[in-house]
Amino acid sequence: MTSVPAFRNLVLSFAATLTITWVAIWLFFAQVPSGGGDGAGPWIFMGVSFLVLFFLHLLIGLGVFVYRDAKSRGMEPLLWALVAVLVPYFVGVIIYLIVRQQALAPCPSCGQRVTAGAVYCPACGKPMRMVCPSCKAAVPAGARFCPACGAAAAA
């Protein structure tokens, strides 16, 4: 699953790459002498180049995000990344966000990746979370006492 620092790093690298590319295009066209007229041709080309590169970077970033997210959810990552990138008008990304499976969490007993809402692990049969012996409320991992009733949690 993509964490906040990883997402921030992705956004920062996207912005840095896009900025460097735009500056390189600007420096290149600043050196090109205008061939008469008002000299707007290089500026228009630079603006179009910037927009094309922006959307290209956006598609690559969406593809990387969908690939990592699908992989963390046990789905086919390459297939969904290609759908997200190649289906136009961001319809592929919207379809992926609608049909994606629940996040997977490791079983505390055997380590098998199981859907996050599962009560018992299908591989080993052990409960996925601790339960209070007196009130049967869910107890967070590592807690010594039940947050609902205060009873000692089973070890």
N, C-alpha and C positions, 0 to 999 in steps of 0.2 A: 504494500500500500504506500502511496506517495505521502511522505510526511511534509510538514510545512517548510522546514529548512530545504528539503530537496526541491520542492515546488518553487521556493524563493530563488534558489540557485538556478533553476531552469529559466525563470523569468529574467534574472539578471544576465545570464549568458545570452539569452535571446536578444535582450536590449543592447548589450555590448556588441554582439556580432552585427546587428542591424545598424547601429551607430557607426561602427568602423566601416562597414560597406558603404553607407551613405556618404561618409566623409571621403572615402577613396573615389567614389563617383564624382563628388563635388570637386575634388582636387584635379581629377582628370579633365573635367570640362572647364575648369577655370583656366587651364593651360591652352585650351583649344581656341584659336582666334575665330571671332565671328566672321562669317563670310558675307558681310554686308547685311543690310536690313537692320532690324532691331536687335538681333542676337538672342531672340527668345527660344530658338530651336534647342540649344543645349539645355536650357532650363526646363523646357517641357519634357525632353528626354530624361533628364535627371529626375524629375517628379514622377514620371511613369515608371522609371527603373526603381525608384524608392518604393512605390506602391506594389510593384511586382515582387520585389524582394521581401517586403513586409508580409504579403500573403503567402509567399513560399516559406518563410520562416514560421509563420503561424501554422501552416499545414504540417511542417516537420515537427513542431512542438506538440501539436495535437496528436500526431502519430505516435510520438514517444510516450506521451501521457497515456493514451489508450493502450499501447503495448504493455507498459508497466502495470497498469490497472488490471487489464485482462489476465496477465500472468499471475498477479497476486490473488485473483479470484478463481483460478483454475480453469479459465476459458482458453480458447485458442488465440494466443496473442498476435501472431503475424496476420491471421485472417482478419481480426477485428481492426488492427491498425491499418491494413489496406482498405477495408471498408470505410473507416473514418476519413482517410485521406482522399480516396478516389471517388467516393459518391459526392456529387457537387452540392453546393449550398449548405454545407454542414449537416445535411440530412443523415449521413453515415454516423456522425458523432451523436446526433440525437437518437438514432436507432440504437446505438450501443448503450447509451445512458438509460434507455427504456428497458432493454432486454438483459442487461448484465445481471449476473448472479450475485447472491449475497457474498459478503467478504468471508474469507476463510480464516479460522483461528486454529492454532495448534492445540491438540489435546494435552492437558497437563500430565497425563499418565504415559501415553505412548508417543506423543509428538505428531501423530497423523493430523493432516490438515482437514478440518471439519467446518461446515457452515457455522457462522457465529451464533445463530439462534438455537443450535442443537442442545438438547438437554443431556444426552448420553452420546458417547463416542461410538460410532458404528464399527470401529475396528477392534476396540478392546472392551467395550461395554461399560466403562467407568463413567461416573458423572462428570460433566464438563465444568461444573462449578460446585463449590462447597455449599452445603445446605445446613441451616441451623437445626440441631437435633430436637429442639423444643418447639419452635414456631414454624419451622420449614421455610423460612425466608432465605433468600440468596445471601451468602456471606462473601465479601470480596477476598481474593487470594491474599494470603498472608495475615488476615485478621485473626486476632485471638479471641475476640468476643463478637457476638451477633449485633449488628447495628440496629436491629429492630426491637429485640427484647433484652439484650445485655447478657444473655447466657453464654457460657464458655463454648467456643466453637470446637468442633471435633477436629482432632489433629490428623 
